[in-house]
Amino acid sequence: MQTTNYPAEPYKIKVVEPIAMTTRQQRAQYLRDAGYNTFLINSEQCYIDLLTDSGTTAMSDKQWAGMMLGDEAYAGSKNFLHLQATVREYYGFKHIIPTHQGRGAENLLSRLCIKPGDVVPGNMYFTTTRAHQELNGAKFVDIIIDEAHDSQADVPFKGNVDLEKLQKLIDEVGPERIPYVCVAVTVNLAGGQPVSMENLRAVHALCAPLGIKVMFDATRCVENAYFIKTREPSCADKSIREILKEMMSYADGCTMSGKKDCLVNIGGFLCMNDDKLYQRASELVVLFEGMPSYGGLAGRDMEAMARGIKESVDFHYIEHRIAQCRYLADRLEAAGVPIVRPVGGHAVFLDARAFLDHIPQDEFPAQTLAAQLYLESGVRSMERGIVSAGRNKETGDHHRPKLELVRLTIPRRVYTYAHLDVVAQSCINLYARRREIGGMKMVYEPAFLRFFTARFEPLPVKTPAAPAERVTELETA
Ligand SMILES: *Cc1c(COP(=O)(O)O)cnc(C)c1O
């Protein structure tokens, strides 16, 4: 029975994990100690932790039971055989090599396929994926549709590959310089936006005759399958499992971070159909991860992942996950809080540029908003704006990205709608008193990936407190 637009949790609670209830005064101290950077706050100081959905999943009773069945033999563990059979059945690829997490698979794939001077087209970059491509001498070229770069463009498959951009690139550099096309399903950095089945089919049809491989970043493939089912009429009657398998039939292999859609806390894998590539990958994995039958994972981790893969294709699970994102977004939008549309599969993004429009980008509006949200209610989020973008290596100046966002990432099966009400209400309260919030200055800047460890101090509020617009208190949906 469904009583609202948002289906209730398709699970019940067997084990609970108490979370910290803190006072505003305590949070103010924790925030100062952390240099106003949410990455530097301790987990135990957070009430609702929306920093990331990576590895933060709650495993099921069946997965925990599977952990006790770990076969920790050095070679040929039965849990590997279970994982191998499961991936073959649900994803359809011939070969699988486990890795410690997604980037382990990206490292192997990039080393095996890329020569210096190659070009790897992709539907927007992901940090670790692009880093490994570049480390091996390739140039990444973005071939996502233009709408993906516009925070307000409301199109159903905002992660699609622009086939004309891809064709033009192939004509320019020649197919022999393109080791593979990397297609992410869904696109994390575009806000968890999906790729349509039609588009996946078309990319495959364009590449296969030219001998160009298509490799998926399958990290969020189940979320993508849900969007296909609900937005692509020709797939409406297919199950998530059928859609997933068809999606994968348009790829020659994939990298996978199990910490996302495989519902585990650690793990990943690399898949391929090509026997020769598998042969080379099983030689290389020994150097970086371990034997091809464990790749940096314990037997129990592989068992949990095999079980997670089976659970992940349950329609009610994925429907609820996506509905949680939609619920939070709908509550925020109803109160006029600026967010990115459409809502993707794993997070809601606050548009900090619009939220704190009196704070110049050089005073870090998104970083400020993330800090203030923590102070308000103990909700931890992540900056995705000028701090994350880093500096231009040549000029030394900040990169100034168009999007200045705060990511509220929803862990899988961890929080309830009541938690999301707290998150929404805190954002709404902050929005009402946004004119009282001043920017920040950076007082410590590390050399690399500065967003992880940079420290800040608040600046005085410059603008005379303009009367804040009235924000209507939210009625229950
Ligand atoms: C998390 C992620 C990765 C990297 O996976 P790790 O398990 O964190 O190494 C790659 N691609 C996408 C889209 C991701 O979200």
The ligand as an SDF file (V2000), in Angstrom:
LIG
                    3D

 15 15  0  0  0  0  0  0  0  0999 V2000
   32.9970    6.5940   -6.5870 C   0  0  0  0  0  0  0  0  0  0  0  0
   33.1530    6.6190   -8.0470 C   0  0  0  0  0  0  0  0  0  0  0  0
   34.3000    6.1300   -8.6800 C   0  0  0  0  0  0  0  0  0  0  0  0
   35.5120    5.6330   -7.9130 C   0  0  0  0  0  0  0  0  0  0  0  0
   35.2340    4.5640   -7.1160 O   0  0  0  0  0  0  0  0  0  0  0  0
   35.9890    4.3010   -5.7160 P   0  0  0  0  0  0  0  0  0  0  0  0
   35.3770    3.0270   -5.2340 O   0  0  0  0  0  0  0  0  0  0  0  0
   35.7100    5.4740   -4.8350 O   0  0  0  0  0  0  0  0  0  0  0  0
   37.4300    4.1550   -6.0150 O   0  0  0  0  0  0  0  0  0  0  0  0
   34.3250    6.1300  -10.0600 C   0  0  0  0  0  0  0  0  0  0  0  0
   33.2980    6.6060  -10.7790 N   0  0  0  0  0  0  0  0  0  0  0  0
   32.1850    7.1020  -10.2080 C   0  0  0  0  0  0  0  0  0  0  0  0
   31.0730    7.6000  -11.0600 C   0  0  0  0  0  0  0  0  0  0  0  0
   32.0670    7.1290   -8.8210 C   0  0  0  0  0  0  0  0  0  0  0  0
   30.9570    7.6410   -8.2660 O   0  0  0  0  0  0  0  0  0  0  0  0
  1  2  1  0
  2  3  1  0
  2 14  2  0
  3  4  1  0
  3 10  2  0
  4  5  1  0
  5  6  1  0
  6  7  2  0
  6  8  1  0
  6  9  1  0
 10 11  1  0
 11 12  2  0
 12 13  1  0
 12 14  1  0
 14 15  1  0
M  END
$$$$
